[in-house]
Amino acid sequence: MSNSAPYSIQRVNPIELCKKYDSPLYVYDADKIAYQYEKLTSAFDVKTLKIKYACKALTNLSILKYIHKLGADIDTVSIQEIQLAMKSGIAPKNIFYTPNGVSFDEMQQAIELGVFVNVDNISTLEKLGEKYGSSIPVCLRINPHILAGGNLKISTGHINAKFGISIHQMNEVLDIVNKYGIDVQALQQHTGSDLLDADVFLKVAEILFDTAKKFKNLKALDFGGGFKVPYKEGDITTNLDDLGPKISNRFNAFCEEYGKELELWFEPGKFLVSESGYLLASVNVVKPTPTTTFIQLDTGLNHLIRPMFYDAYHHITNISNPNAEKKIYSVVGYICETDTFAWERPVEEIREGDILAFHNAGAYAIMMASNYNSRPRPAEVLIYEGKDYLIRERETLEDLMKGQTIVDF
Ligand SMILES: Cc1ncc(COP(=O)(O)O)c(C=O)c1O
């Protein structure tokens, strides 16, 4: 099912998985996650590299535990993500909290838990200064004003983006830092997802280095995530063989200039889990019309919204008929709303009852799933060392009704 390397998932039969756990079904391959982790960590040559998995991509407890076991810390954006990471056995000192526009109360909860926090606005920085002075370390999220990334919806470091503190506001930041003696130990930026070019990383790096010179007590610089993964044959991806040495050399040179060995941090989400995941779905109806042949599945935008949300491409294969000739289909969901996964796409001949696999369904897939049309969310299965583990049960009608009460009219 996977396109390269002998991952664990190739040792299981996905059709049998659907028989065992029913469809639709999310399946993740632990080996692929480990492969990606190794690929990323071996690309850089610096004294201390830390990978902080941006767990918003996929927060299943077993996935969190597994990625931490590989050596990664966890990057979180909500108090609930922090709590999930802790539930999976990860200590607060290995959790980084980089929220956007959350309440001060939530910031405080994270701090009380002992988590290292990233501050992305001046108002919160001032409140933290007033409340904690120099007693807690903080990171500052910088908005470098670089337009980069796949499309505007996943681009976060440009001038109109809501994220981070503008590099043009550093004087104001320094005033507050000096006023309260705030202990700034790290600077962070995340320019966006699907960054291709080493030059973009380098450009952003220079901005971070320039800003870093204004802070004397830094321990780390965090360049965010955004490494691009392939979605289809021939897709260009972030070239780590090029990026790794370039960033490492420049980073090491900057550390000399700064007079201290800083840690280099990254926060990949997609890079670690995207390709590890598949959404398996059954074909309910083959529906030829005068214009196209619709393939209607037992899933929809309720389970995988990325194509409708930001035109994401998900490769689709017919695992029930893998050697058949390809025909042209429009693959859609069962939601009562337009939910097109693929329009006029060649897929191996499809029959009712076949199981289709959506590739790249590990990141931002089940995490963005909903109960729209009052459909339960799918189960999740992890393939680890060739064995399948049910890591989240399929939701039931009971789950849909949970917490509701019926008014006695
Ligand atoms: C602050 C931050 N860091 C890291 C990431 C991970 O991005 P990616 O999955 O593209 O690596 C995101 C994604 O939105 C993010 O907002």
The ligand as a Gaussian input file, in Angstrom:
#p B3LYP/6-31G(d) Opt

LIG

0 1
 C        3.225000      26.643000      15.648000
 C        3.231000      25.487000      14.730000
 N        4.295000      24.670000      14.730000
 C        4.337000      23.584000      13.930000
 C        3.302000      23.280000      13.067000
 C        3.410000      22.060000      12.214000
 O        3.346000      22.313000      10.862000
 P        3.599000      21.136000       9.838000
 O        2.579000      20.090000      10.115000
 O        3.405000      21.754000       8.488000
 O        4.975000      20.648000      10.057000
 C        2.180000      24.108000      13.023000
 C        1.081000      23.817000      12.110000
 O        0.101000      24.481000      11.944000
 C        2.140000      25.242000      13.880000
 O        1.088000      26.058000      13.886000

